[in-house]
Amino acid sequence: CPRTVQTLRDNGTLAYTQISHKTYYKPEDVMAIVAVVEDKKKDMRFRKRTG
């Protein structure tokens, strides 16, 4: 999804800071989100194969 990061910001899942129209994220927050998304993708692939 092209607006995934925007959605995560909007719903409060991903914290951010804006300075001079630029958006910054804490690396540890991004890595935590990436881990969750990867786990969900793995789960979806597994369900497709076994489903």
PQR file of N, CA, C, O and H, with PARSE charges and radii, in Angstrom:
ATOM      1  N   CYS A   1       0.828  -1.189   0.000 -0.4000 1.5000
ATOM      2  CA  CYS A   1       0.000   0.000   0.000 -0.0000 2.0000
ATOM      3  C   CYS A   1       0.874   1.255   0.000  0.5500 1.7000
ATOM      4  O   CYS A   1       1.784   1.368   0.822 -0.5500 1.4000
ATOM      5  N   PRO A   2       0.626   2.153  -0.865 -0.5600 1.5000
ATOM      6  CA  PRO A   2       1.452   3.352  -0.921  0.2800 2.0000
ATOM      7  C   PRO A   2       1.262   4.290   0.274  0.5500 1.7000
ATOM      8  O   PRO A   2       2.143   5.105   0.549 -0.5500 1.4000
ATOM      9  N   ARG A   3       0.152   4.199   0.981 -0.4000 1.5000
ATOM     10  CA  ARG A   3      -0.092   5.110   2.107 -0.0000 2.0000
ATOM     11  C   ARG A   3       0.012   4.392   3.452  0.5500 1.7000
ATOM     12  O   ARG A   3      -0.553   4.854   4.442 -0.5500 1.4000
ATOM     13  H   ARG A   3      -0.564   3.537   0.758  0.4000 1.0000
ATOM     14  N   THR A   4       0.714   3.290   3.496 -0.4000 1.5000
ATOM     15  CA  THR A   4       0.809   2.532   4.737 -0.0000 2.0000
ATOM     16  C   THR A   4       1.420   3.360   5.859  0.5500 1.7000
ATOM     17  O   THR A   4       0.891   3.372   6.971 -0.5500 1.4000
ATOM     18  H   THR A   4       1.173   2.915   2.691  0.4000 1.0000
ATOM     19  N   VAL A   5       2.519   4.049   5.591 -0.4000 1.5000
ATOM     20  CA  VAL A   5       3.173   4.845   6.629 -0.0000 2.0000
ATOM     21  C   VAL A   5       2.255   5.975   7.083  0.5500 1.7000
ATOM     22  O   VAL A   5       2.178   6.273   8.275 -0.5500 1.4000
ATOM     23  H   VAL A   5       2.948   4.040   4.688  0.4000 1.0000
ATOM     24  N   GLN A   6       1.570   6.597   6.152 -0.4000 1.5000
ATOM     25  CA  GLN A   6       0.625   7.662   6.508 -0.0000 2.0000
ATOM     26  C   GLN A   6      -0.473   7.109   7.412  0.5500 1.7000
ATOM     27  O   GLN A   6      -0.846   7.742   8.400 -0.5500 1.4000
ATOM     28  H   GLN A   6       1.633   6.355   5.183  0.4000 1.0000
ATOM     29  N   THR A   7      -0.983   5.943   7.078 -0.4000 1.5000
ATOM     30  CA  THR A   7      -2.025   5.317   7.888 -0.0000 2.0000
ATOM     31  C   THR A   7      -1.505   5.015   9.289  0.5500 1.7000
ATOM     32  O   THR A   7      -2.203   5.253  10.275 -0.5500 1.4000
ATOM     33  H   THR A   7      -0.680   5.429   6.275  0.4000 1.0000
ATOM     34  N   LEU A   8      -0.290   4.494   9.383 -0.4000 1.5000
ATOM     35  CA  LEU A   8       0.290   4.195  10.689 -0.0000 2.0000
ATOM     36  C   LEU A   8       0.480   5.457  11.521  0.5500 1.7000
ATOM     37  O   LEU A   8       0.306   5.430  12.739 -0.5500 1.4000
ATOM     38  H   LEU A   8       0.277   4.301   8.582  0.4000 1.0000
ATOM     39  N   ARG A   9       0.833   6.553  10.876 -0.4000 1.5000
ATOM     40  CA  ARG A   9       0.943   7.837  11.591 -0.0000 2.0000
ATOM     41  C   ARG A   9      -0.433   8.302  12.040  0.5500 1.7000
ATOM     42  O   ARG A   9      -0.610   8.712  13.187 -0.5500 1.4000
ATOM     43  H   ARG A   9       0.975   6.575   9.887  0.4000 1.0000
ATOM     44  N   ASP A  10      -1.400   8.240  11.144 -0.4000 1.5000
ATOM     45  CA  ASP A  10      -2.748   8.732  11.446 -0.0000 2.0000
ATOM     46  C   ASP A  10      -3.393   7.986  12.610  0.5500 1.7000
ATOM     47  O   ASP A  10      -4.064   8.593  13.445 -0.5500 1.4000
ATOM     48  H   ASP A  10      -1.255   7.907  10.212  0.4000 1.0000
ATOM     49  N   ASN A  11      -3.189   6.664  12.664 -0.4000 1.5000
ATOM     50  CA  ASN A  11      -3.855   5.907  13.727 -0.0000 2.0000
ATOM     51  C   ASN A  11      -3.006   5.792  14.998  0.5500 1.7000
ATOM     52  O   ASN A  11      -3.392   5.105  15.944 -0.5500 1.4000
ATOM     53  H   ASN A  11      -2.644   6.171  11.985  0.4000 1.0000
ATOM     54  N   GLY A  12      -1.849   6.466  15.017 -0.4000 1.5000
ATOM     55  CA  GLY A  12      -1.029   6.513  16.220 -0.0000 2.0000
ATOM     56  C   GLY A  12      -0.120   5.324  16.428  0.5500 1.7000
ATOM     57  O   GLY A  12       0.512   5.210  17.478 -0.5500 1.4000
ATOM     58  H   GLY A  12      -1.536   7.024  14.248  0.4000 1.0000
ATOM     59  N   THR A  13      -0.037   4.436  15.455 -0.4000 1.5000
ATOM     60  CA  THR A  13       0.816   3.261  15.576 -0.0000 2.0000
ATOM     61  C   THR A  13       2.291   3.613  15.446  0.5500 1.7000
ATOM     62  O   THR A  13       3.136   3.008  16.106 -0.5500 1.4000
ATOM     63  H   THR A  13      -0.551   4.528  14.601  0.4000 1.0000
ATOM     64  N   LEU A  14       2.600   4.585  14.600 -0.4000 1.5000
ATOM     65  CA  LEU A  14       3.986   4.978  14.359 -0.0000 2.0000
ATOM     66  C   LEU A  14       4.177   6.441  14.748  0.5500 1.7000
ATOM     67  O   LEU A  14       3.599   7.343  14.141 -0.5500 1.4000
ATOM     68  H   LEU A  14       1.913   5.076  14.064  0.4000 1.0000
ATOM     69  N   ALA A  15       4.997   6.653  15.769 -0.4000 1.5000
ATOM     70  CA  ALA A  15       5.276   8.022  16.224 -0.0000 2.0000
ATOM     71  C   ALA A  15       6.202   8.712  15.235  0.5500 1.7000
ATOM     72  O   ALA A  15       6.999   8.064  14.556 -0.5500 1.4000
ATOM     73  H   ALA A  15       5.466   5.920  16.262  0.4000 1.0000
ATOM     74  N   TYR A  16       6.090  10.026  15.160 -0.4000 1.5000
ATOM     75  CA  TYR A  16       6.923  10.783  14.234 -0.0000 2.0000
ATOM     76  C   TYR A  16       7.098  12.208  14.735  0.5500 1.7000
ATOM     77  O   TYR A  16       6.390  12.669  15.630 -0.5500 1.4000
ATOM     78  H   TYR A  16       5.443  10.553  15.711  0.4000 1.0000
ATOM     79  N   THR A  17       8.061  12.887  14.131 -0.4000 1.5000
ATOM     80  CA  THR A  17       8.313  14.295  14.402 -0.0000 2.0000
ATOM     81  C   THR A  17       8.430  15.002  13.072  0.5500 1.7000
ATOM     82  O   THR A  17       9.051  14.480  12.146 -0.5500 1.4000
ATOM     83  H   THR A  17       8.636  12.512  13.404  0.4000 1.0000
ATOM     84  N   GLN A  18       7.842  16.185  12.960 -0.4000 1.5000
ATOM     85  CA  GLN A  18       7.967  16.965  11.731 -0.0000 2.0000
ATOM     86  C   GLN A  18       8.780  18.215  12.014  0.5500 1.7000
ATOM     87  O   GLN A  18       8.504  18.960  12.954 -0.5500 1.4000
ATOM     88  H   GLN A  18       7.337  16.609  13.712  0.4000 1.0000
ATOM     89  N   ILE A  19       9.797  18.429  11.174 -0.4000 1.5000
ATOM     90  CA  ILE A  19      10.634  19.620  11.264 -0.0000 2.0000
ATOM     91  C   ILE A  19      10.806  20.156   9.853  0.5500 1.7000
ATOM     92  O   ILE A  19      11.299  19.448   8.975 -0.5500 1.4000
ATOM     93  H   ILE A  19      10.022  17.823  10.411  0.4000 1.0000
ATOM     94  N   SER A  20      10.409  21.382   9.633 -0.4000 1.5000
ATOM     95  CA  SER A  20      10.538  22.030   8.312 -0.0000 2.0000
ATOM     96  C   SER A  20       9.935  21.177   7.197  0.5500 1.7000
ATOM     97  O   SER A  20      10.571  20.956   6.166 -0.5500 1.4000
ATOM     98  H   SER A  20      10.009  21.957  10.346  0.4000 1.0000
ATOM     99  N   HIS A  21       8.738  20.711   7.399 -0.4000 1.5000
ATOM    100  CA  HIS A  21       7.996  19.924   6.413 -0.0000 2.0000
ATOM    101  C   HIS A  21       8.628  18.572   6.110  0.5500 1.7000
ATOM    102  O   HIS A  21       8.284  17.946   5.108 -0.5500 1.4000
ATOM    103  H   HIS A  21       8.221  20.891   8.236  0.4000 1.0000
ATOM    104  N   LYS A  22       9.541  18.112   6.952 -0.4000 1.5000
ATOM    105  CA  LYS A  22      10.140  16.786   6.792 -0.0000 2.0000
ATOM    106  C   LYS A  22       9.693  15.931   7.963  0.5500 1.7000
ATOM    107  O   LYS A  22       9.586  16.412   9.091 -0.5500 1.4000
ATOM    108  H   LYS A  22       9.821  18.621   7.766  0.4000 1.0000
ATOM    109  N   THR A  23       9.434  14.664   7.691 -0.4000 1.5000
ATOM    110  CA  THR A  23       8.951  13.752   8.714 -0.0000 2.0000
ATOM    111  C   THR A  23      10.081  12.822   9.135  0.5500 1.7000
ATOM    112  O   THR A  23      10.766  12.238   8.295 -0.5500 1.4000
ATOM    113  H   THR A  23       9.521  14.272   6.775  0.4000 1.0000
ATOM    114  N   TYR A  24      10.268  12.694  10.439 -0.4000 1.5000
ATOM    115  CA  TYR A  24      11.323  11.854  10.989 -0.0000 2.0000
ATOM    116  C   TYR A  24      10.707  10.796  11.898  0.5500 1.7000
ATOM    117  O   TYR A  24       9.717  11.044  12.587 -0.5500 1.4000
ATOM    118  H   TYR A  24       9.712  13.168  11.122  0.4000 1.0000
ATOM    119  N   TYR A  25      11.321   9.601  11.885 -0.4000 1.5000
ATOM    120  CA  TYR A  25      10.874   8.484  12.706 -0.0000 2.0000
ATOM    121  C   TYR A  25      12.055   7.962  13.506  0.5500 1.7000
ATOM    122  O   TYR A  25      13.200   8.075  13.069 -0.5500 1.4000
ATOM    123  H   TYR A  25      12.125   9.399  11.326  0.4000 1.0000
ATOM    124  N   LYS A  26      11.787   7.395  14.669 -0.4000 1.5000
ATOM    125  CA  LYS A  26      12.845   6.741  15.434 -0.0000 2.0000
ATOM    126  C   LYS A  26      13.138   5.401  14.762  0.5500 1.7000
ATOM    127  O   LYS A  26      12.213   4.653  14.449 -0.5500 1.4000
ATOM    128  H   LYS A  26      10.857   7.303  15.024  0.4000 1.0000
ATOM    129  N   PRO A  27      14.405   5.094  14.538 -0.5600 1.5000
ATOM    130  CA  PRO A  27      14.748   3.826  13.866  0.2800 2.0000
ATOM    131  C   PRO A  27      14.167   2.601  14.568  0.5500 1.7000
ATOM    132  O   PRO A  27      13.730   1.658  13.909 -0.5500 1.4000
ATOM    133  N   GLU A  28      14.159   2.610  15.897 -0.4000 1.5000
ATOM    134  CA  GLU A  28      13.641   1.441  16.611 -0.0000 2.0000
ATOM    135  C   GLU A  28      12.133   1.282  16.408  0.5500 1.7000
ATOM    136  O   GLU A  28      11.632   0.157  16.390 -0.5500 1.4000
ATOM    137  H   GLU A  28      14.514   3.376  16.433  0.4000 1.0000
ATOM    138  N   ASP A  29      11.406   2.388  16.256 -0.4000 1.5000
ATOM    139  CA  ASP A  29       9.969   2.309  15.979 -0.0000 2.0000
ATOM    140  C   ASP A  29       9.722   1.718  14.595  0.5500 1.7000
ATOM    141  O   ASP A  29       8.834   0.886  14.412 -0.5500 1.4000
ATOM    142  H   ASP A  29      11.813   3.302  16.271  0.4000 1.0000
ATOM    143  N   VAL A  30      10.517   2.158  13.626 -0.4000 1.5000
ATOM    144  CA  VAL A  30      10.370   1.649  12.254 -0.0000 2.0000
ATOM    145  C   VAL A  30      10.692   0.157  12.215  0.5500 1.7000
ATOM    146  O   VAL A  30       9.966  -0.612  11.586 -0.5500 1.4000
ATOM    147  H   VAL A  30      11.239   2.834  13.774  0.4000 1.0000
ATOM    148  N   MET A  31      11.763  -0.257  12.875 -0.4000 1.5000
ATOM    149  CA  MET A  31      12.142  -1.672  12.870 -0.0000 2.0000
ATOM    150  C   MET A  31      11.068  -2.531  13.531  0.5500 1.7000
ATOM    151  O   MET A  31      10.819  -3.654  13.093 -0.5500 1.4000
ATOM    152  H   MET A  31      12.353   0.368  13.386  0.4000 1.0000
ATOM    153  N   ALA A  32      10.439  -2.022  14.566 -0.4000 1.5000
ATOM    154  CA  ALA A  32       9.365  -2.771  15.226 -0.0000 2.0000
ATOM    155  C   ALA A  32       8.181  -2.952  14.285  0.5500 1.7000
ATOM    156  O   ALA A  32       7.596  -4.034  14.227 -0.5500 1.4000
ATOM    157  H   ALA A  32      10.641  -1.110  14.922  0.4000 1.0000
ATOM    158  N   ILE A  33       7.820  -1.904  13.549 -0.4000 1.5000
ATOM    159  CA  ILE A  33       6.712  -1.983  12.597 -0.0000 2.0000
ATOM    160  C   ILE A  33       7.054  -2.946  11.467  0.5500 1.7000
ATOM    161  O   ILE A  33       6.216  -3.750  11.059 -0.5500 1.4000
ATOM    162  H   ILE A  33       8.295  -1.025  13.596  0.4000 1.0000
ATOM    163  N   VAL A  34       8.282  -2.868  10.962 -0.4000 1.5000
ATOM    164  CA  VAL A  34       8.715  -3.758   9.877 -0.0000 2.0000
ATOM    165  C   VAL A  34       8.610  -5.214  10.327  0.5500 1.7000
ATOM    166  O   VAL A  34       8.159  -6.065   9.561 -0.5500 1.4000
ATOM    167  H   VAL A  34       8.962  -2.215  11.294  0.4000 1.0000
ATOM    168  N   ALA A  35       9.017  -5.506  11.544 -0.4000 1.5000
ATOM    169  CA  ALA A  35       8.936  -6.872  12.056 -0.0000 2.0000
ATOM    170  C   ALA A  35       7.491  -7.360  12.095  0.5500 1.7000
ATOM    171  O   ALA A  35       7.214  -8.502  11.726 -0.5500 1.4000
ATOM    172  H   ALA A  35       9.383  -4.815  12.167  0.4000 1.0000
ATOM    173  N   VAL A  36       6.582  -6.521  12.531 -0.4000 1.5000
ATOM    174  CA  VAL A  36       5.164  -6.894  12.590 -0.0000 2.0000
ATOM    175  C   VAL A  36       4.618  -7.149  11.184  0.5500 1.7000
ATOM    176  O   VAL A  36       3.915  -8.134  10.960 -0.5500 1.4000
ATOM    177  H   VAL A  36       6.806  -5.594  12.830  0.4000 1.0000
ATOM    178  N   VAL A  37       4.937  -6.272  10.247 -0.4000 1.5000
ATOM    179  CA  VAL A  37       4.449  -6.415   8.872 -0.0000 2.0000
ATOM    180  C   VAL A  37       5.010  -7.688   8.241  0.5500 1.7000
ATOM    181  O   VAL A  37       4.279  -8.410   7.563 -0.5500 1.4000
ATOM    182  H   VAL A  37       5.508  -5.471  10.429  0.4000 1.0000
ATOM    183  N   GLU A  38       6.292  -7.973   8.452 -0.4000 1.5000
ATOM    184  CA  GLU A  38       6.893  -9.189   7.905 -0.0000 2.0000
ATOM    185  C   GLU A  38       6.220 -10.430   8.473  0.5500 1.7000
ATOM    186  O   GLU A  38       5.956 -11.380   7.737 -0.5500 1.4000
ATOM    187  H   GLU A  38       6.886  -7.387   9.002  0.4000 1.0000
ATOM    188  N   ASP A  39       5.940 -10.435   9.774 -0.4000 1.5000
ATOM    189  CA  ASP A  39       5.261 -11.569  10.393 -0.0000 2.0000
ATOM    190  C   ASP A  39       3.878 -11.776   9.790  0.5500 1.7000
ATOM    191  O   ASP A  39       3.472 -12.912   9.547 -0.5500 1.4000
ATOM    192  H   ASP A  39       6.155  -9.663  10.373  0.4000 1.0000
ATOM    193  N   LYS A  40       3.154 -10.694   9.549 -0.4000 1.5000
ATOM    194  CA  LYS A  40       1.822 -10.806   8.954 -0.0000 2.0000
ATOM    195  C   LYS A  40       1.904 -11.361   7.539  0.5500 1.7000
ATOM    196  O   LYS A  40       1.072 -12.177   7.144 -0.5500 1.4000
ATOM    197  H   LYS A  40       3.483  -9.770   9.747  0.4000 1.0000
ATOM    198  N   LYS A  41       2.907 -10.922   6.767 -0.4000 1.5000
ATOM    199  CA  LYS A  41       3.076 -11.422   5.402 -0.0000 2.0000
ATOM    200  C   LYS A  41       3.391 -12.911   5.411  0.5500 1.7000
ATOM    201  O   LYS A  41       2.845 -13.666   4.606 -0.5500 1.4000
ATOM    202  H   LYS A  41       3.583 -10.259   7.088  0.4000 1.0000
ATOM    203  N   LYS A  42       4.269 -13.342   6.318 -0.4000 1.5000
ATOM    204  CA  LYS A  42       4.610 -14.761   6.426 -0.0000 2.0000
ATOM    205  C   LYS A  42       3.370 -15.571   6.768  0.5500 1.7000
ATOM    206  O   LYS A  42       3.134 -16.635   6.195 -0.5500 1.4000
ATOM    207  H   LYS A  42       4.713 -12.729   6.972  0.4000 1.0000
ATOM    208  N   ASP A  43       2.579 -15.061   7.707 -0.4000 1.5000
ATOM    209  CA  ASP A  43       1.361 -15.751   8.121 -0.0000 2.0000
ATOM    210  C   ASP A  43       0.381 -15.881   6.954  0.5500 1.7000
ATOM    211  O   ASP A  43      -0.235 -16.931   6.774 -0.5500 1.4000
ATOM    212  H   ASP A  43       2.770 -14.197   8.172  0.4000 1.0000
ATOM    213  N   MET A  44       0.238 -14.815   6.162 -0.4000 1.5000
ATOM    214  CA  MET A  44      -0.679 -14.848   5.016 -0.0000 2.0000
ATOM    215  C   MET A  44      -0.215 -15.871   3.981  0.5500 1.7000
ATOM    216  O   MET A  44      -1.034 -16.604   3.428 -0.5500 1.4000
ATOM    217  H   MET A  44       0.739 -13.962   6.308  0.4000 1.0000
ATOM    218  N   ARG A  45       1.092 -15.928   3.715 -0.4000 1.5000
ATOM    219  CA  ARG A  45       1.618 -16.901   2.747 -0.0000 2.0000
ATOM    220  C   ARG A  45       1.392 -18.312   3.247  0.5500 1.7000
ATOM    221  O   ARG A  45       1.033 -19.195   2.468 -0.5500 1.4000
ATOM    222  H   ARG A  45       1.758 -15.332   4.164  0.4000 1.0000
ATOM    223  N   PHE A  46       1.597 -18.540   4.535 -0.4000 1.5000
ATOM    224  CA  PHE A  46       1.395 -19.859   5.110 -0.0000 2.0000
ATOM    225  C   PHE A  46      -0.067 -20.273   4.997  0.5500 1.7000
ATOM    226  O   PHE A  46      -0.368 -21.415   4.651 -0.5500 1.4000
ATOM    227  H   PHE A  46       1.889 -17.823   5.169  0.4000 1.0000
ATOM    228  N   ARG A  47      -0.963 -19.357   5.284 -0.4000 1.5000
ATOM    229  CA  ARG A  47      -2.396 -19.661   5.206 -0.0000 2.0000
ATOM    230  C   ARG A  47      -2.831 -19.962   3.778  0.5500 1.7000
ATOM    231  O   ARG A  47      -3.690 -20.816   3.561 -0.5500 1.4000
ATOM    232  H   ARG A  47      -0.718 -18.429   5.565  0.4000 1.0000
ATOM    233  N   LYS A  48      -2.248 -19.269   2.801 -0.4000 1.5000
ATOM    234  CA  LYS A  48      -2.581 -19.532   1.398 -0.0000 2.0000
ATOM    235  C   LYS A  48      -2.175 -20.945   1.012  0.5500 1.7000
ATOM    236  O   LYS A  48      -2.917 -21.635   0.313 -0.5500 1.4000
ATOM    237  H   LYS A  48      -1.550 -18.575   2.977  0.4000 1.0000
ATOM    238  N   ARG A  49      -0.995 -21.384   1.465 -0.4000 1.5000
ATOM    239  CA  ARG A  49      -0.501 -22.716   1.110 -0.0000 2.0000
ATOM    240  C   ARG A  49      -1.301 -23.812   1.788  0.5500 1.7000
ATOM    241  O   ARG A  49      -1.513 -24.872   1.199 -0.5500 1.4000
ATOM    242  H   ARG A  49      -0.392 -20.823   2.033  0.4000 1.0000
ATOM    243  N   THR A  50      -1.747 -23.581   3.004 -0.4000 1.5000
ATOM    244  CA  THR A  50      -2.440 -24.625   3.755 -0.0000 2.0000
ATOM    245  C   THR A  50      -3.958 -24.518   3.647  0.5500 1.7000
ATOM    246  O   THR A  50      -4.684 -25.423   4.058 -0.5500 1.4000
ATOM    247  H   THR A  50      -1.575 -22.720   3.482  0.4000 1.0000
ATOM    248  N   GLY A  51      -4.426 -23.412   3.094 -0.4000 1.5000
ATOM    249  CA  GLY A  51      -5.845 -23.108   3.088 -0.0000 2.0000
ATOM    250  C   GLY A  51      -6.609 -23.815   2.078  0.5500 1.7000
ATOM    251  O   GLY A  51      -7.822 -23.633   1.982 -0.5500 1.4000
ATOM    252  H   GLY A  51      -3.836 -22.677   2.760  0.4000 1.0000
TER
END
